[in-house]
């Protein structure tokens, strides 16, 4: 069994789990402005007479804005030069204001720009939250970060529950999500505390944005993350359409509503997967834990589209297994960065890792409907298995490095 490199023998401080609760709540609330786009797009298509392309851009713009914000933060080392909790407040405030501006019913082009600004702000919420939590944990860091990502997973699933139950007025959703995002930033800034295992202060050095990949363990952890992201968001984005098609084929009443509820269950179960993935990462090491998760999720991606529609209960079971493991490894890639990277530039490494990872979600989200139209769901979902395949190769190599380091510590 691998001994985690973060186990230094230093006892974690009293109050770390309370700090986890505060930061997890701050992260979940702060990111609500992102989730709101998914929840209200069906209503906006009707109220604003959006074309399918414009509706898609309302979601894609958030991810592009997030990537731009993360790249800017990485190039200027912002996440390592500004207090993480203060940065979370600034980012959440920007996201809340730009999100609330949608209540003015702006032209579609401006609305898309506002969604991009929302994503730009949220790039200063997610990576700093991971860094802030790492200051509280030497041991069980993977579990702690897994719980935080699990909270975000539930947040990502929530719009499907709302839509499955009939939806809400888009103005209510936008107003509420803006208030919650601002509240999340305020909680991080004024109720959160920094832990005793703080990272060294960085100096401005734009070269560090790309030099993080010069370290082989960090590079392997990033490649693993990139493979994970190739699969994750496309699965989340299109599983609801897939299961809706399956249920419609069997003449279920309101198949899209039932499909939305099934999608909520499939995505939401990933919250438990994040927790289990964190426990395994702390016990086995990041490499072995992520290899297990990606192996199972990759098999599910290959198999689920080939299951006959008549076996829809089996499809739902495989979907739940897929939803559990597809995100179980997510926090472990970030945890590996906090443990293996240059401690002065952990924030820079995290933001760059996430920026590139989110870029890779865009081609797969775009390709799935094209492949589905040409070849069917079986080959569309099988395409996603390429990510876990590449990620597994990288993380197997990282596991060898972790085992070697653990053996050196034991000696």
C-alpha positions as CSV (number, residue, x, y, z in Angstrom):
1,X,0.0,0.0,0.0
2,X,1.3,3.5,-0.9
3,X,2.0,5.9,1.9
4,X,0.7,9.3,0.8
5,X,3.5,11.8,0.4
6,X,1.4,14.4,2.3
7,X,1.7,12.3,5.5
8,X,4.5,14.2,7.1
9,X,3.7,13.2,10.7
10,X,2.6,16.7,11.5
11,X,-0.8,16.6,13.2
12,X,-3.6,18.5,11.4
13,X,-5.0,21.3,13.4
14,X,-8.1,21.3,15.5
15,X,-10.9,23.0,13.6
16,X,-9.9,21.8,10.2
17,X,-13.3,20.1,9.6
18,X,-15.2,23.2,10.6
19,X,-12.9,25.1,8.1
20,X,-13.8,22.6,5.5
21,X,-17.5,23.1,6.1
22,X,-17.2,26.9,5.8
23,X,-15.1,26.8,2.6
24,X,-17.2,24.1,1.0
25,X,-20.3,26.2,1.6
26,X,-18.5,29.3,0.3
27,X,-17.4,27.4,-2.9
28,X,-20.9,25.9,-3.5
29,X,-22.6,29.2,-3.1
30,X,-20.0,31.2,-4.9
31,X,-20.2,29.0,-8.0
32,X,-24.0,29.1,-8.1
33,X,-23.9,31.8,-10.9
34,X,-22.4,29.1,-13.1
35,X,-25.1,26.6,-12.4
36,X,-27.8,29.1,-13.1
37,X,-27.1,29.2,-16.9
38,X,-28.0,25.5,-17.2
39,X,-31.1,25.9,-15.1
40,X,-32.7,28.7,-17.0
41,X,-31.7,28.1,-20.6
42,X,-34.9,26.2,-21.4
43,X,-36.9,29.2,-20.1
44,X,-34.7,31.7,-21.9
45,X,-35.2,30.0,-25.2
46,X,-38.9,30.6,-24.9
47,X,-38.8,34.0,-23.2
48,X,-36.0,35.5,-25.3
49,X,-36.8,33.5,-28.5
50,X,-33.2,32.2,-28.5
51,X,-32.0,30.1,-31.4
52,X,-30.4,26.8,-30.4
53,X,-27.0,28.2,-31.3
54,X,-27.6,31.3,-29.0
55,X,-28.8,29.1,-26.2
56,X,-25.7,26.9,-26.5
57,X,-23.5,30.1,-26.4
58,X,-25.1,31.1,-23.1
59,X,-23.5,28.0,-21.5
60,X,-20.3,27.8,-23.6
61,X,-19.5,31.5,-22.8
62,X,-19.2,30.8,-19.1
63,X,-16.6,28.1,-19.8
64,X,-14.7,30.3,-22.1
65,X,-14.7,33.1,-19.6
66,X,-13.5,30.7,-16.9
67,X,-10.6,29.7,-19.1
68,X,-9.7,33.3,-19.9
69,X,-9.8,34.2,-16.2
70,X,-7.7,31.2,-15.2
71,X,-5.1,31.9,-17.8
72,X,-4.9,35.6,-16.7
73,X,-4.5,34.4,-13.1
74,X,-1.8,31.9,-14.1
75,X,0.2,34.4,-16.2
76,X,0.2,37.1,-13.5
77,X,0.5,34.6,-10.6
78,X,-2.5,36.2,-9.0
79,X,-3.6,33.1,-7.1
80,X,-0.2,33.1,-5.4
81,X,0.1,36.8,-4.8
82,X,-3.4,37.5,-3.4
83,X,-4.9,35.9,-0.4
84,X,-7.1,33.0,-1.6
85,X,-10.1,34.0,0.5
86,X,-9.9,37.6,-0.6
87,X,-9.6,36.5,-4.2
88,X,-12.7,34.3,-3.8
89,X,-14.6,37.4,-2.6
90,X,-13.5,39.5,-5.6
91,X,-14.3,36.8,-8.1
92,X,-17.7,35.9,-6.6
93,X,-18.7,39.6,-6.5
94,X,-17.8,40.1,-10.2
95,X,-19.7,36.9,-11.1
96,X,-22.8,38.0,-9.0
97,X,-22.9,41.5,-10.6
98,X,-22.5,40.2,-14.2
99,X,-25.1,37.5,-13.6
100,X,-27.6,39.9,-12.1
101,X,-27.3,42.2,-15.1
102,X,-29.2,39.5,-17.1
103,X,-32.3,40.8,-15.3
104,X,-32.2,43.8,-17.5
105,X,-32.9,41.6,-20.5
106,X,-30.0,42.8,-22.6
107,X,-29.5,41.9,-26.3
108,X,-28.4,38.4,-26.8
109,X,-24.8,39.3,-27.8
110,X,-24.5,41.3,-24.6
111,X,-26.0,38.5,-22.6
112,X,-23.4,36.1,-23.9
113,X,-20.7,38.6,-23.0
114,X,-22.1,38.9,-19.5
115,X,-22.0,35.1,-19.1
116,X,-18.4,35.2,-20.2
117,X,-17.6,37.8,-17.5
118,X,-19.4,35.6,-15.0
119,X,-17.0,32.7,-15.9
120,X,-14.1,35.1,-15.7
121,X,-15.0,36.0,-12.2
122,X,-15.6,32.4,-11.2
123,X,-12.0,31.5,-12.2
124,X,-11.0,33.4,-9.0
125,X,-13.3,31.3,-6.9
126,X,-12.7,27.7,-7.7
127,X,-8.9,27.3,-7.8
128,X,-8.3,29.6,-4.8
129,X,-10.8,27.6,-2.8
130,X,-8.8,24.4,-3.4
131,X,-5.6,26.2,-2.3
132,X,-7.3,27.7,0.8
133,X,-8.5,24.3,1.9
134,X,-5.1,22.7,1.4
135,X,-3.7,25.1,4.1
136,X,-5.8,23.1,6.6
137,X,-4.8,19.6,5.8
138,X,-1.5,17.7,5.5
139,X,-3.2,14.3,6.2
140,X,-6.6,13.5,4.6
141,X,-6.1,16.4,2.1
142,X,-7.6,14.3,-0.7
143,X,-10.7,13.5,1.3
144,X,-11.1,17.2,2.2
145,X,-10.8,18.4,-1.4
146,X,-13.0,15.5,-2.5
147,X,-15.8,16.7,-0.2
148,X,-15.4,20.2,-1.7
149,X,-15.6,18.9,-5.3
150,X,-18.5,16.7,-4.2
151,X,-20.4,19.9,-3.1
152,X,-19.8,21.4,-6.6
153,X,-21.0,18.1,-8.2
154,X,-24.3,18.5,-6.3
155,X,-24.5,22.1,-7.5
156,X,-24.0,20.9,-11.1
157,X,-26.8,18.3,-10.7
158,X,-29.3,20.7,-9.1
159,X,-30.5,22.4,-12.4
160,X,-31.6,19.0,-13.7
161,X,-33.7,18.5,-10.5
162,X,-35.2,21.9,-11.0
163,X,-36.1,21.3,-14.6
164,X,-37.4,17.8,-13.8
165,X,-39.8,19.2,-11.3
166,X,-41.1,21.8,-13.8
167,X,-38.5,24.6,-13.6
168,X,-38.7,28.1,-12.1
169,X,-39.1,31.6,-13.4
170,X,-35.8,32.6,-14.9
171,X,-35.8,35.9,-13.1
172,X,-36.1,34.1,-9.7
173,X,-33.2,31.8,-10.6
174,X,-30.9,34.6,-11.8
175,X,-31.7,36.9,-8.8
176,X,-31.3,34.0,-6.3
177,X,-28.0,32.7,-7.8
178,X,-26.5,36.2,-7.8
179,X,-27.3,36.7,-4.2
180,X,-25.9,33.2,-3.3
181,X,-22.7,33.8,-5.3
182,X,-22.1,37.1,-3.4
183,X,-22.9,35.4,-0.1
184,X,-20.4,32.6,-0.9
185,X,-17.6,35.1,-1.5
186,X,-18.5,37.0,1.7
187,X,-18.5,33.7,3.7
188,X,-15.0,32.9,2.4
189,X,-13.7,36.4,3.1
190,X,-15.2,37.1,6.4
191,X,-16.1,33.8,8.1
192,X,-13.3,31.6,6.7
193,X,-9.8,31.3,8.2
194,X,-6.4,30.5,6.8
195,X,-4.9,27.2,8.0
196,X,-1.5,26.8,9.6
197,X,0.0,25.0,6.5
198,X,0.2,28.1,4.4
199,X,2.1,28.2,1.1
200,X,5.1,30.5,0.7
201,X,4.5,33.9,-0.8
202,X,5.3,34.1,-4.5
203,X,6.9,37.0,-6.5
204,X,5.6,38.0,-9.9
205,X,7.2,35.7,-12.5
206,X,5.1,35.1,-15.6
207,X,7.4,32.3,-16.7
208,X,6.1,30.2,-13.9
209,X,2.8,29.8,-15.7
210,X,4.4,27.3,-18.1
211,X,7.4,26.2,-16.0
212,X,5.0,24.2,-13.8
213,X,5.0,21.5,-16.5
214,X,8.7,21.1,-16.3
215,X,8.3,19.1,-13.1
216,X,7.5,15.5,-14.3
217,X,5.1,14.5,-11.4
218,X,3.1,17.7,-11.9
219,X,3.1,17.2,-15.6
220,X,1.7,13.7,-15.2
221,X,-0.9,14.8,-12.8
222,X,-2.0,17.5,-15.3
223,X,-2.2,15.0,-18.2
224,X,-4.3,12.8,-16.0
225,X,-6.6,15.7,-15.3
226,X,-6.8,16.6,-19.0
227,X,-8.0,13.1,-19.8
228,X,-10.5,13.3,-17.0
229,X,-11.9,16.6,-18.3
230,X,-12.2,15.2,-21.9
231,X,-14.8,12.8,-20.5
232,X,-16.5,14.5,-17.6
233,X,-18.3,17.6,-18.9
234,X,-19.4,16.0,-22.2
235,X,-20.9,13.1,-20.2
236,X,-22.7,15.6,-17.9
237,X,-23.9,17.7,-20.8
238,X,-25.3,14.9,-23.0
239,X,-26.4,12.1,-20.6
240,X,-29.8,13.8,-20.1
241,X,-30.5,13.9,-23.8
242,X,-29.4,10.2,-24.2
243,X,-31.5,8.9,-21.3
244,X,-34.4,11.0,-22.6
245,X,-34.2,9.3,-25.9
246,X,-34.1,5.9,-24.2
247,X,-37.2,6.7,-22.2
248,X,-39.0,8.2,-25.1
249,X,-38.4,5.0,-27.1
250,X,-40.5,3.2,-24.5
251,X,-43.3,5.6,-24.6
252,X,-42.8,6.9,-21.0
253,X,-45.1,9.8,-20.1
254,X,-43.1,13.0,-20.0
255,X,-39.8,11.3,-20.9
256,X,-37.8,14.5,-20.8
257,X,-38.9,15.3,-17.3
258,X,-38.1,11.8,-16.2
259,X,-34.8,12.0,-18.0
260,X,-33.9,15.2,-16.1
261,X,-34.6,13.5,-12.8
262,X,-32.5,10.5,-13.9
263,X,-29.7,12.8,-14.9
264,X,-29.9,14.5,-11.5
265,X,-29.4,11.1,-9.9
266,X,-26.5,10.2,-12.2
267,X,-24.6,13.4,-11.8
268,X,-25.6,13.9,-8.1
269,X,-24.2,10.4,-7.1
270,X,-20.8,11.7,-8.1
271,X,-20.8,13.7,-4.8
272,X,-20.4,10.4,-3.0
273,X,-17.9,9.3,-5.6
274,X,-15.7,12.4,-4.8
275,X,-15.8,11.5,-1.1
276,X,-14.8,7.8,-1.8
277,X,-12.2,8.9,-4.3
278,X,-10.6,11.2,-1.6
279,X,-10.5,8.4,0.9
280,X,-8.8,6.1,-1.6
281,X,-6.4,8.8,-2.7
282,X,-5.3,9.3,0.9
283,X,-4.9,5.6,1.5
284,X,-3.4,4.4,-1.8
285,X,-1.9,7.6,-3.3
286,X,-3.2,9.8,-6.1
287,X,-2.0,7.6,-8.9
288,X,-3.6,4.3,-7.9
289,X,-6.9,6.0,-6.9
290,X,-7.3,7.9,-10.1
291,X,-6.4,4.8,-12.2
292,X,-9.2,2.9,-10.6
293,X,-11.7,5.7,-11.2
294,X,-10.7,6.3,-14.8
295,X,-10.7,2.6,-15.6
296,X,-14.2,2.1,-14.4
297,X,-15.6,5.3,-16.0
298,X,-13.8,4.5,-19.3
299,X,-15.4,1.0,-19.4
300,X,-18.8,2.6,-18.7
301,X,-18.3,5.1,-21.5
302,X,-17.5,2.3,-23.9
303,X,-20.4,0.1,-22.8
304,X,-23.4,2.2,-22.1
305,X,-24.3,3.2,-25.7
306,X,-24.2,-0.4,-26.8
307,X,-26.8,-1.6,-24.3
308,X,-30.1,-2.2,-26.0
309,X,-32.7,0.5,-25.3
310,X,-35.1,-2.2,-24.2
311,X,-32.8,-2.9,-21.2
312,X,-33.3,0.7,-19.9
313,X,-33.1,-0.3,-16.2
314,X,-29.6,-1.7,-16.9
315,X,-28.7,1.6,-18.7
316,X,-29.7,3.5,-15.6
317,X,-27.6,1.3,-13.4
318,X,-24.6,1.7,-15.6
319,X,-25.3,5.4,-15.7
320,X,-25.2,5.6,-11.9
321,X,-21.9,3.7,-11.8
322,X,-20.5,6.0,-14.5
323,X,-21.7,9.1,-12.6
324,X,-20.1,7.8,-9.4
325,X,-16.7,7.2,-10.9
326,X,-16.4,9.8,-13.6
327,X,-15.9,12.5,-11.0
328,X,-14.5,10.5,-8.2
329,X,-10.9,11.3,-9.2
330,X,-11.5,15.0,-9.9
331,X,-10.1,16.4,-6.6
332,X,-7.2,14.0,-6.6
333,X,-5.5,15.7,-9.5
334,X,-5.7,19.0,-7.7
335,X,-4.5,17.4,-4.5
336,X,-1.5,16.0,-6.3
337,X,-0.6,19.5,-7.5
338,X,-0.7,20.9,-4.0
339,X,1.6,18.1,-2.8
340,X,4.0,17.8,-5.7
341,X,4.3,21.2,-7.2
342,X,6.5,24.2,-6.4
343,X,4.9,25.3,-3.1
344,X,5.4,29.0,-4.0
345,X,3.3,28.6,-7.2
346,X,0.6,26.1,-6.3
347,X,-2.2,28.5,-7.1
348,X,-0.6,29.2,-10.5
349,X,-0.3,25.5,-11.2
350,X,-3.9,24.8,-10.2
351,X,-5.4,27.6,-12.3
352,X,-3.3,26.6,-15.4
353,X,-4.3,23.0,-14.9
354,X,-8.0,23.9,-14.8
355,X,-7.7,26.4,-17.6
356,X,-6.4,23.8,-20.1
357,X,-8.8,21.2,-18.7
358,X,-11.8,23.3,-19.3
359,X,-10.6,24.1,-22.9
360,X,-10.6,20.3,-23.5
361,X,-14.3,20.1,-22.5
362,X,-15.4,22.3,-25.4
363,X,-14.4,19.9,-28.3
364,X,-16.0,16.9,-26.7
365,X,-19.3,18.8,-25.9
366,X,-19.3,19.9,-29.6
367,X,-18.4,16.5,-31.0
368,X,-20.9,14.3,-29.2
369,X,-24.0,15.4,-31.1
370,X,-22.1,15.2,-34.4
371,X,-21.0,11.6,-33.8
372,X,-24.4,10.7,-32.4
373,X,-26.1,12.0,-35.6
374,X,-23.7,10.0,-37.8
375,X,-23.1,6.8,-35.8
376,X,-25.4,6.8,-32.8
377,X,-24.9,7.1,-29.1
378,X,-22.7,4.0,-28.8
379,X,-19.8,5.5,-30.8
380,X,-20.5,9.0,-29.4
381,X,-19.9,7.9,-25.8
382,X,-17.1,5.6,-26.8
383,X,-15.2,8.6,-28.0
384,X,-15.1,9.9,-24.4
385,X,-13.2,6.8,-23.3
386,X,-10.1,8.2,-25.0
387,X,-9.7,10.6,-22.1
388,X,-9.6,8.0,-19.4
389,X,-7.2,5.9,-21.5
390,X,-4.6,8.7,-21.8
391,X,-5.2,9.7,-18.2
392,X,-4.7,6.2,-16.9
393,X,-1.4,5.8,-18.7
394,X,-0.1,9.1,-17.1
395,X,-1.4,8.3,-13.6
396,X,0.1,4.8,-13.7
397,X,3.5,6.5,-14.2
398,X,2.7,8.9,-11.3
399,X,1.9,5.9,-9.1
400,X,5.3,4.5,-9.7
401,X,6.9,7.9,-8.6
402,X,4.7,8.0,-5.5
403,X,5.7,4.4,-4.5
404,X,9.3,5.3,-5.0
405,X,9.0,8.4,-2.8
406,X,7.1,6.4,-0.2
407,X,9.8,3.8,-0.1
408,X,12.4,6.5,0.3
409,X,10.6,8.0,3.2
410,X,10.2,4.5,4.8
411,X,13.9,3.9,4.4
